[in-house]
Amino acid sequence: MVSLFDLFKIGIGPSSSHTVGPMRAAGDFAATLPDDVARLRVTLYGSLAWTGKGHATDRAVMLGLAGLRPDTVEKTQADACIERATVEHLLCLNGKDIAFDPQTDVVFDYETPATFHPNTMQLDAFDAQDALLARQRVCSVGGGFVVAEEQLAQQTVPDEPPVPFDFVCARELLDLTRQTGLSIAEIVLANEVALRPGHEVTAHIDRIIAEMMGAAERGMHHEGVLPGKLAVRRRAPGLRKRLEADRFRNLRTAHEVMDWVSLFAIAVNEENAAGGRLVTAPTNGAAGVLPAVLRYYRTFCPDATKEGEQRFILTATAIGGLFKRNASISGAEVGCQGEVGVACSMAAGGLAAALGGGPEQIENAAEIGMEHHLGMTCDPVGGLVQIPCIERNAFGAVKAINAASLALRGDGSHHVSLDQVIATMKETGADMSSRYKETSQGGLAVCFPEC
């Protein structure tokens, strides 16, 4: 199973695969090193090299090597660490300063192919005589997940503790709901509490929701220009002000609610683009979809409850886990269909569950959500998680609400299953040229006008 503790990680922007994953990998590597390390080198391959600068991968690995974690690091800490490495060429490794020059010790290798996954990195540690002390090759496989390259090469799966309701596909999940009479959310909850105390599970769900709402709130009020060469001005504060002003008009448009949903999604992803704190859902690049739909449920659905929000997260966990287990949630592996598309599917199923939908309706909503994202490329302009990523989250959120609404108007019967859509997404991603998979070598990334 894919636990909600793994799927929903709290971290910093702008990318789960290019920022959170490399930061975690570097931190884990640093924690294993002996005291006589005198020099470190990190080499980035594939998509990590091609779009690493725009995704702050170099910054992330430095923070990780310095022992900072993506779920707890404060911006002032991060800025001080990077400035010290850049200006003084020093990095604090396990409490001891060592020489570190970002210009030479973080290598962007654009030539060597990444053999087993497009997001591959190599971490090397040397002693004072420049002898190699330790080496790790790690793949950041999306959503902040990191896997040793050796494990991918051998196609091995680590042993997992048993859970009462294991399922590998949506068909098996639906069968379990029929056999047990439990909802999808109840099945996921039973699996989670088999691994840890129930109060820890509930606390994590509540923290996920609080962090999601906090990111949206901060994004709606933070003004200014996003970092990077595109100089994109934040839109969320202006949108919020105009929508709030419209509250006092007698004539208001029927689609105003969708404008609010778009605002919530844009606010979260502008926070992500600025390197702020948020929740991978299932990735950073798609982190605005679920919070926007959850905020829609909380704000605009008259029967919304805290229990409904928890059902939303638990159900979304089941759907996201199916995509993670049977396809991919990495834009570098399958394009943006694996990020915004999966987020839309998760949010659609989660909303259907929160609104009282049955298992078949939930599965139908998730299927609709992905079906209309199939083939979506990942082509960030300038290698930044800004254009078209931010707006794509707004559209993904609106599609998720539409998908849930359509499914709830039906009885759950439909021709294309969620399992078939997941398999199609995986096949489509495999057929897609690498130019359209987070390398910024195709699509909008190369069609951006110069004037």
C-alpha positions in Angstrom: 0.0 0.0 0.0 1.0 3.6 -0.4 0.4 5.3 3.0 -1.1 8.8 3.3 2.1 9.6 5.3 4.1 8.9 2.2 1.7 10.4 -0.4 1.0 13.6 1.5 4.3 15.1 2.5 4.8 18.5 3.9 7.7 20.3 2.2 8.9 23.3 0.3 8.5 24.4 -3.3 8.9 24.5 -6.2 9.0 20.7 -7.0 8.4 17.5 -5.1 10.6 15.5 -7.5 13.3 18.2 -8.1 13.3 19.8 -4.7 11.8 17.7 -1.9 13.1 14.4 -3.2 16.7 15.5 -3.7 16.7 17.3 -0.4 15.5 14.2 1.4 18.0 12.0 -0.5 20.9 14.4 0.3 19.9 14.5 4.0 19.7 10.7 4.3 23.1 10.4 2.6 24.7 13.0 4.9 23.4 11.2 8.0 25.3 8.1 7.1 28.7 9.7 6.5 31.8 9.2 8.7 33.6 12.1 10.5 36.5 12.3 8.1 34.6 13.6 5.1 36.4 16.6 3.7 34.5 17.1 0.4 31.2 16.4 -1.2 30.0 16.3 -4.8 26.5 15.9 -6.2 25.9 15.1 -9.8 22.5 15.6 -11.4 21.4 13.6 -14.5 18.4 13.7 -16.9 15.6 15.9 -16.0 17.3 16.9 -12.7 20.0 18.4 -14.8 17.9 19.9 -17.5 15.4 21.7 -15.3 17.3 21.5 -12.0 18.2 25.2 -11.8 14.7 26.3 -12.4 13.4 23.8 -9.8 16.1 24.8 -7.3 17.6 21.3 -7.2 21.1 22.6 -6.5 19.7 24.6 -3.5 17.8 21.6 -2.3 20.7 19.2 -2.2 22.8 21.8 -0.3 20.1 22.2 2.3 19.8 18.4 2.6 23.5 17.9 3.0 23.4 20.5 5.8 20.9 18.4 7.7 17.8 20.5 7.0 14.5 18.7 6.3 11.8 19.8 3.8 9.0 19.5 6.3 10.6 21.6 9.1 13.1 24.0 7.4 12.4 27.7 7.8 13.1 30.1 4.9 15.5 32.2 7.0 17.5 29.0 7.8 17.6 28.0 4.1 18.6 31.4 2.9 21.4 31.6 5.5 22.7 28.1 4.5 22.7 28.9 0.8 24.4 32.3 1.3 27.1 30.8 3.4 27.8 28.1 0.8 27.7 30.6 -2.1 29.8 33.4 -0.4 32.1 31.6 2.0 32.2 28.2 0.3 31.4 26.4 3.5 28.7 23.8 4.4 27.9 22.5 7.8 28.0 18.6 7.6 26.9 16.9 10.7 28.0 19.8 12.9 31.4 20.3 11.2 32.2 22.9 8.5 33.6 21.5 5.3 34.7 23.2 2.0 31.8 23.4 -0.5 31.6 25.4 -3.7 28.2 25.2 -5.4 29.8 26.1 -8.7 32.0 22.9 -8.8 30.5 20.6 -6.2 27.0 20.5 -7.7 27.4 19.2 -11.3 24.6 19.4 -13.9 25.4 16.6 -16.3 23.5 17.2 -19.5 25.2 14.4 -21.5 25.2 11.2 -19.5 21.9 9.4 -19.8 19.9 8.6 -16.7 19.6 4.8 -17.1 16.7 3.7 -14.9 14.8 6.9 -14.1 15.0 10.5 -15.6 15.4 12.0 -12.1 18.8 10.5 -11.1 21.4 11.9 -8.8 24.8 10.6 -7.5 26.2 11.7 -4.2 29.9 11.3 -3.5 31.9 11.9 -0.3 35.7 12.2 -0.2 38.4 12.4 2.5 41.2 15.0 2.7 43.3 12.9 0.3 40.4 12.9 -2.2 39.8 9.2 -1.7 36.1 8.2 -2.2 34.5 7.3 1.1 30.9 6.8 0.1 28.7 6.9 -3.0 25.0 6.7 -3.5 22.9 6.8 -6.7 19.3 7.8 -6.0 16.2 8.3 -8.1 13.6 10.9 -7.2 10.5 9.1 -8.6 7.9 11.8 -8.0 5.9 13.1 -5.1 9.0 13.4 -2.9 9.6 9.6 -3.0 13.2 8.6 -3.4 14.5 5.1 -4.4 18.0 3.7 -4.6 18.9 3.2 -8.3 20.0 -0.3 -7.5 16.5 -1.1 -6.3 15.0 0.2 -9.5 17.6 -1.7 -11.6 16.7 -5.0 -9.8 13.0 -4.1 -9.8 12.8 -5.1 -6.2 10.1 -4.0 -3.8 11.0 -3.6 -0.1 9.1 -5.8 2.3 6.1 -4.1 3.8 4.2 -4.9 7.0 0.9 -6.6 6.4 -2.4 -4.6 6.3 -5.9 -6.0 6.7 -7.1 -4.8 3.2 -4.4 -4.9 0.6 -5.4 -4.1 -2.9 -3.4 -3.5 -6.1 -6.1 -2.1 -8.4 -9.4 -0.3 -8.3 -11.3 -3.5 -9.1 -9.9 -5.2 -6.0 -10.7 -2.1 -3.9 -14.3 -2.1 -5.1 -14.5 -5.8 -4.4 -13.4 -5.2 -0.8 -16.1 -2.5 -0.3 -18.7 -5.0 -1.4 -17.4 -7.9 0.7 -16.9 -5.9 3.9 -19.6 -3.2 3.6 -16.9 -0.6 4.4 -16.4 2.6 2.4 -13.1 3.3 0.6 -12.2 5.8 3.3 -12.8 3.2 6.0 -10.7 0.6 4.2 -7.8 3.1 3.9 -8.1 4.1 7.6 -8.1 0.5 8.7 -4.8 -0.1 6.8 -3.3 3.1 8.3 -4.2 2.2 11.9 -2.7 -1.3 11.3 0.7 0.5 10.9 0.5 3.2 13.6 -1.8 4.4 16.4 -5.1 5.8 15.3 -4.5 9.2 17.0 -1.4 9.6 14.9 -3.3 9.0 11.7 -6.0 11.4 12.6 -3.4 14.0 13.7 -1.6 13.7 10.3 -4.8 14.1 8.3 -5.7 17.2 10.3 -2.2 18.6 9.8 -2.4 17.9 6.1 -5.6 19.8 5.8 -4.3 22.7 8.0 -1.2 23.0 5.9 -3.2 22.9 2.7 -5.5 25.7 3.9 -2.6 27.7 5.3 -0.8 27.6 1.9 -3.9 28.8 0.2 -4.4 31.6 2.7 -0.8 32.8 2.5 -0.9 32.7 -1.3 -4.0 34.8 -1.4 -2.3 37.6 0.5 1.4 37.5 -0.5 2.0 40.0 -3.3 5.1 40.6 -5.5 7.0 38.8 -8.2 7.8 35.1 -8.3 11.5 34.2 -8.4 13.1 33.4 -11.7 13.9 35.0 -15.0 10.3 35.1 -16.2 9.4 37.8 -13.5 5.9 36.5 -13.2 3.7 38.7 -10.9 1.6 36.9 -8.4 -2.1 37.0 -9.4 -3.9 35.5 -6.4 -4.0 38.7 -4.2 -5.5 40.7 -7.0 -8.0 38.0 -7.9 -9.0 37.8 -4.2 -9.6 41.5 -3.9 -11.7 41.6 -7.0 -13.8 38.6 -5.9 -14.3 40.1 -2.5 -15.4 43.4 -4.0 -17.9 41.6 -6.1 -19.7 40.3 -3.0 -21.4 43.7 -2.6 -22.8 43.7 -6.2 -26.4 42.9 -6.8 -25.6 41.1 -10.0 -23.2 38.2 -9.6 -22.3 35.6 -12.2 -23.2 32.0 -11.8 -19.6 30.9 -12.4 -18.3 33.0 -9.5 -17.8 29.9 -7.4 -15.4 28.5 -10.0 -13.5 31.7 -9.9 -13.0 31.2 -6.2 -11.8 27.6 -6.9 -9.3 28.9 -9.4 -8.1 31.4 -6.9 -7.5 28.8 -4.2 -5.5 26.6 -6.6 -3.5 29.6 -8.0 -2.7 30.8 -4.5 -1.2 27.5 -3.5 0.9 27.1 -6.6 2.2 30.6 -6.4 3.3 29.8 -2.9 5.0 26.7 -4.3 6.7 28.7 -7.1 8.1 31.0 -4.4 9.6 28.1 -2.4 6.9 28.2 0.3 5.7 25.4 2.5 2.9 23.2 1.2 1.7 19.6 0.9 2.7 17.2 -2.0 -0.7 16.3 -3.4 0.5 14.1 -4.9 3.4 16.4 -6.1 4.3 20.0 -5.6 3.7 20.9 -9.2 0.1 19.7 -8.7 -0.3 20.8 -5.1 -3.0 23.3 -5.7 -5.7 21.0 -7.0 -6.7 19.1 -3.8 -6.6 22.1 -1.5 -8.8 24.1 -3.9 -11.4 21.4 -4.1 -11.2 20.8 -0.4 -11.7 24.5 0.2 -14.6 24.4 -2.2 -16.2 21.7 -0.1 -15.6 23.5 3.1 -16.8 26.9 1.8 -19.5 26.2 -0.7 -21.1 22.9 0.2 -23.8 23.5 2.9 -23.4 20.1 4.6 -19.6 20.1 4.8 -18.2 18.6 8.0 -14.8 17.8 9.4 -15.5 14.1 9.0 -16.2 14.8 5.3 -12.8 16.5 4.9 -11.2 13.4 6.5 -13.1 11.1 4.1 -11.9 13.3 1.3 -8.2 12.8 2.2 -8.5 9.1 2.9 -10.3 8.4 -0.3 -7.8 10.6 -2.3 -5.1 8.5 -0.7 -6.5 5.3 -2.2 -6.7 6.8 -5.6 -3.3 8.4 -5.6 -1.8 5.1 -4.3 -3.3 3.2 -7.3 -1.6 5.7 -9.7 1.7 5.5 -7.8 1.6 1.8 -7.6 0.5 1.0 -11.2 1.8 3.9 -13.2 3.6 7.1 -12.1 3.2 10.5 -10.4 6.4 11.8 -11.9 6.2 14.5 -14.6 9.7 13.5 -15.7 8.4 9.9 -16.3 4.9 10.4 -17.8 4.3 14.1 -18.3 1.9 16.4 -16.4 -0.9 13.8 -16.7 1.0 12.1 -13.9 0.8 15.2 -11.8 -2.1 17.5 -12.4 -4.0 14.6 -14.0 -3.5 12.4 -10.9 -4.3 15.3 -8.6 -7.6 15.9 -10.5 -8.5 12.2 -10.2 -7.7 12.2 -6.5 -9.7 15.3 -5.8 -12.7 14.1 -7.9 -12.9 10.9 -5.9 -12.3 12.7 -2.6 -15.0 15.2 -3.3 -17.5 12.5 -4.4 -16.7 10.6 -1.1 -17.1 13.8 1.0 -20.5 14.4 -0.6 -21.8 11.0 0.2 -21.0 9.1 -3.0 -20.8 5.3 -3.0 -17.6 3.3 -4.0 -18.7 3.0 -7.7 -19.5 6.7 -8.0 -16.2 7.5 -6.4 -14.3 5.2 -8.8 -16.3 6.8 -11.7 -15.4 10.3 -10.6 -11.7 9.4 -10.3 -11.8 7.8 -13.8 -13.4 10.9 -15.3 -10.9 13.2 -13.7 -7.9 11.4 -15.3 -9.6 10.5 -18.6 -9.6 14.2 -19.7 -5.9 14.7 -18.8 -4.5 11.8 -20.8 -1.5 13.0 -22.8 -0.9 16.2 -21.0 2.7 17.2 -21.3 5.1 18.6 -18.7 6.7 21.5 -20.5 7.6 24.2 -18.0 8.7 27.5 -19.5 12.2 28.3 -18.3 12.3 25.2 -16.2 10.2 27.0 -13.7 7.1 25.6 -12.0 5.1 28.7 -13.1 3.9 28.7 -16.8 1.7 26.7 -17.5 1.8 24.9 -14.2 0.0 27.4 -12.0 -3.0 27.8 -14.3 -3.1 24.0 -14.9 -3.9 23.5 -11.2 -6.8 25.9 -11.5 -8.2 23.9 -14.4 -7.5 20.6 -12.7 -9.5 21.7 -9.7 -12.5 22.8 -11.8 -12.4 19.6 -13.7 -12.3 17.6 -10.5 -15.5 19.3 -9.2 -17.2 18.7 -12.6 -16.1 15.0 -12.6 -17.5 14.5 -9.1 -20.7 16.2 -10.0 -21.2 14.1 -13.1 -20.5 10.9 -11.2 -22.8 11.7 -8.4 -25.6 12.4 -10.9 -25.2 8.8 -12.1 -25.4 5.4 -10.4 -21.7 4.5 -10.8 -22.0 2.4 -13.9 -19.7 3.4 -16.8 -17.8 1.8 -19.7 -14.2 2.8 -19.0 -12.8 1.7 -15.6 -10.3 3.6 -13.5 -7.9 0.6 -13.9 -8.1 1.0 -17.7 -7.4 4.7 -17.5 -4.4 4.2 -15.2 -3.0 1.6 -17.7 -3.6 4.0 -20.5 -1.9 6.9 -18.7 1.1 4.7 -18.1 1.3 3.6 -21.8 0.8 7.2 -23.0 3.6 8.4 -20.8 5.9 5.7 -22.1 5.1 6.7 -25.7 5.6 10.4 -25.0 8.9 12.0 -26.2 11.3 13.0 -23.4 11.1 16.5 -24.8 7.7 16.7 -23.2 8.5 15.2 -19.8 10.0 18.0 -17.6 13.1 18.7 -19.7 11.9 22.1 -21.0 13.0 20.9 -24.5 9.6 20.9 -26.1 6.1 22.3 -26.1 5.4 25.6 -24.5 8.9 25.6 -23.1 10.4 26.3 -26.5 7.5 28.2 -28.0 7.5 31.1 -25.5 7.6 34.4 -27.4 10.7 36.5 -27.0 8.9 39.8 -27.4 
